[in-house]
Amino acid sequence: MILVPGTFETMLKNWSTLAPILKSQGYCVYSLNYGVRNQLPASGPIRESAKELADFVDRVRQATGARKVDLVGHSQGGMMPRWYLGFLGGAKYVNQLVGIAPSNHGTRGALVPSAEGALLVDTASVICDACADQKAGSEFMQELNSIGDTVPGPVYTVITTKYDEVVTPYRSQFLAGHERQVTNLVLQDLCPLDFIEHDQTPNDPVVHRLVSHALAQQNAPADPGFQPNCGLLP
């Protein structure tokens, strides 16, 4: 199990609540920081970050003896692994990819760092190759999706919120694919009173339950009919 942070995020910032939950469920949980440029994490060119992920997956597989891993990523971390799967031969090493508010088809505007993580503004005020890559219609996005939203082998679950103010429009996060391989979930379709936005989705209790459900499936994405507990407590 590898947790992949989003743009300007670290593994500590992104996964302080979900990682302990997954560990308590018996998963061997790993994470990484990647793409550090100008002292900003996950801001480097996404193709290069995907190579860092590939190296990390190899190290985890070697350390654990596992043939394949599961990937759970937030924002860029839910999208960047698709480059690894489709262009770096990673599909044979991954069971499933769970994307939390992933930037699968880019976003409008620009991403800059803020105290709360990635912030959407009209003009980028920092040098951030990953931000340029994640612009809707960018050369990177066109190449990423030129081979289709999925590749044979892994299964995919996307978890999004309609209140996402960073990766917009929120439905651009969805992946196209057969229901046996892809499930796209909108939090408010399941829990209408969940008002979580982009930055805090990895800390949302309902998201935790959906991730746990997806990971428990055998060679299948999350069941679109699964109804999580919508409360704050287990």
C-alpha positions as a printed Julia matrix, in Angstrom:
234×3 Matrix{Float64}:
   0.0    0.0     0.0
   1.53   3.29   -1.13
   0.0    6.7    -0.38
   0.88   9.44   -2.9
   0.55  13.1    -1.85
  -0.77  15.95   -3.98
   0.81  19.14   -5.29
   2.69  21.13   -2.62
   1.83  18.38   -0.12
   3.99  16.01    1.9
   3.18  12.55    3.13
   2.83  13.93    6.67
   0.41  16.66    5.63
  -1.71  14.49    3.34
  -1.91  11.22    5.22
  -1.81  11.88    8.97
  -5.39  10.64    9.42
  -5.82   7.98    6.72
  -2.5    6.17    7.18
  -3.2    5.09   10.79
  -6.65   3.85    9.8
  -5.27   1.71    6.98
  -2.52   0.4     9.25
  -5.14  -0.58   11.86
  -6.94  -2.55    9.14
  -3.83  -4.64    8.57
  -2.28  -2.89    5.58
   1.46  -2.33    5.35
   1.43   1.39    4.6
   4.17   3.3     2.8
   4.35   6.83    1.44
   6.84   9.12   -0.26
   7.68  12.74   -0.89
   8.52  13.48   -4.51
   9.02  16.19   -7.1
  10.7   18.7    -4.77
  11.64  21.86   -6.67
  12.45  25.26   -5.15
  11.8   23.61   -1.77
   8.2   22.93   -2.83
   7.13  19.27   -2.69
   5.35  17.67   -5.65
   5.95  20.71   -7.84
   8.43  19.26  -10.35
   7.61  17.96  -13.85
   5.09  15.17  -13.5
   6.93  12.83  -15.84
   9.96  13.05  -13.53
   7.8   12.55  -10.44
   6.35   9.42  -12.01
   9.89   8.05  -12.34
  10.39   8.69   -8.62
   7.19   6.77   -7.93
   8.38   3.91  -10.12
  11.62   3.67   -8.15
   9.72   3.79   -4.87
   7.32   1.02   -5.94
  10.32  -1.15   -6.81
  11.83  -0.5    -3.38
   8.58  -1.35   -1.59
   8.16  -4.53   -3.61
  11.72  -5.55   -2.85
  11.33  -4.81    0.86
   8.01  -6.62    1.23
   8.26  -9.36   -1.37
   4.92  -8.26   -2.8
   4.39  -8.8    -6.5
   1.95  -5.9    -6.74
   0.98  -2.84   -4.69
  -2.12  -0.71   -4.24
  -1.86   3.05   -4.79
  -3.98   5.71   -3.09
  -3.34   9.29   -4.17
  -4.72  12.77   -3.59
  -5.02  15.4    -6.34
  -1.83  15.17   -8.45
  -1.05  12.02   -6.45
  -4.2   10.39   -7.8
  -3.37  11.29  -11.39
   0.44  11.11  -11.63
   0.47   7.31  -11.07
  -1.44   6.97  -14.35
   1.72   8.08  -16.16
   3.62   5.39  -14.28
   0.99   2.82  -15.23
   0.69   3.79  -18.88
   4.16   4.97  -19.88
   6.65   3.43  -17.44
   5.43  -0.16  -17.36
   3.86   0.14  -13.92
   0.56  -1.57  -14.76
   2.03  -5.01  -14.09
   2.99  -3.97  -10.56
  -0.28  -2.33   -9.42
  -3.52  -3.95   -8.28
  -5.54  -0.76   -8.07
  -5.36   3.0    -8.07
  -7.7    4.94   -5.79
  -7.75   8.64   -6.63
  -9.05  11.17   -4.11
  -9.99  14.38   -5.96
  -7.5   13.48   -8.73
  -6.56  15.92  -11.51
  -7.13  13.31  -14.22
  -7.97  15.74  -17.02
  -6.4   18.88  -15.63
  -7.97  21.94  -14.1
  -8.84  25.5   -15.04
  -6.79  28.32  -13.52
  -3.44  27.76  -11.82
  -2.27  26.06   -8.66
  -0.12  27.87   -6.1
   0.84  26.9    -2.54
  -1.04  28.27    0.43
  -1.2   27.59    4.14
  -3.94  25.04    3.43
  -2.23  23.32    0.52
  -2.92  23.91   -3.17
  -4.88  27.06   -3.98
  -6.55  27.85   -7.29
  -5.81  31.33   -8.69
  -5.8   33.0   -12.09
  -2.03  33.43  -12.38
   0.74  31.3   -10.91
   3.1   33.29   -8.71
   5.71  30.54   -8.33
   7.68  28.36  -10.7
   5.8   25.07  -10.67
   6.15  22.64  -13.56
   3.53  20.33  -12.05
   1.05  23.21  -12.04
   1.61  23.86  -15.73
   1.29  20.13  -16.44
  -2.05  20.05  -14.64
  -3.64  22.84  -16.65
  -6.57  21.53  -18.69
  -5.42  21.08  -22.27
  -1.71  21.13  -21.44
   0.7   19.13  -23.57
   1.21  16.77  -20.64
  -2.53  16.19  -20.17
  -3.02  15.55  -23.85
  -0.25  12.97  -23.89
  -1.37  11.33  -20.63
  -4.89  10.77  -21.93
  -3.9    9.97  -25.51
  -3.75   6.27  -24.61
  -7.13   6.35  -22.85
  -8.05   6.93  -19.23
  -7.1    3.42  -18.17
  -4.7    0.65  -19.13
  -5.28  -3.1   -18.9
  -4.58  -4.68  -15.54
  -5.22  -2.3   -12.64
  -8.67  -1.27  -11.45
  -9.54   2.34  -10.68
 -11.73   4.13   -8.15
 -12.22   7.91   -8.23
 -13.64   9.73   -5.21
 -14.6   13.36   -5.79
 -16.55  16.16   -4.14
 -18.75  18.58   -6.02
 -17.37  21.31   -3.72
 -13.88  20.91   -5.17
 -12.58  24.41   -5.84
  -9.13  23.35   -7.12
  -9.65  20.58   -9.68
 -12.5   22.01  -11.71
 -14.93  21.13  -13.04
 -15.14  18.31  -10.54
 -16.47  15.82  -13.1
 -13.22  16.21  -15.04
 -11.76  13.97  -12.34
 -13.78  11.0   -13.6
 -12.2    8.21  -15.62
 -13.86   6.58  -18.6
 -13.86   2.8   -18.56
 -15.87  -0.38  -18.18
 -17.7   -0.77  -14.88
 -15.6   -3.84  -14.15
 -12.5   -1.65  -14.16
 -13.64   1.85  -13.14
 -15.93   3.33  -10.5
 -16.47   7.1   -10.2
 -17.98   8.27   -6.91
 -19.29  11.71   -5.92
 -19.38  12.11   -2.15
 -22.61  14.1    -2.18
 -24.43  11.38   -4.12
 -23.8    9.19   -1.08
 -23.78  11.74    1.74
 -25.57  14.94    0.65
 -24.57  16.86    3.77
 -20.84  16.26    3.31
 -19.45  19.67    2.3
 -15.76  18.71    2.18
 -13.6   20.62   -0.32
 -10.44  19.68   -2.2
  -7.65  20.11    0.32
  -9.31  18.24    3.19
 -10.73  15.28    1.29
  -7.97  12.93    2.58
  -9.11  13.73    6.13
 -12.83  13.18    5.56
 -14.27  10.18    7.46
 -16.55   9.26    4.56
 -13.57   9.3     2.2
 -11.75   7.01    4.62
 -14.63   4.54    4.46
 -14.79   4.66    0.67
 -11.04   4.09    0.37
 -11.21   1.15    2.77
 -14.14  -0.3     0.83
 -12.34   0.07   -2.5
  -9.18  -1.56   -1.2
 -11.15  -4.52    0.16
 -12.47  -5.45   -3.3
 -10.88  -8.36   -5.11
  -9.78  -7.4    -8.63
 -12.59  -4.87   -8.85
 -13.07  -1.17   -8.2
 -15.37   0.14   -5.47
 -18.96  -1.06   -5.65
 -20.98   1.95   -6.87
 -23.89   0.69   -4.76
 -21.9    0.76   -1.51
 -23.43   3.13    1.05
 -20.94   4.38    3.64
 -21.82   5.61    7.1
 -22.18   9.36    6.63
 -21.46  10.24   10.26
 -18.27  11.67   11.73
 -17.75   8.69   14.03
 -17.18   5.06   13.0
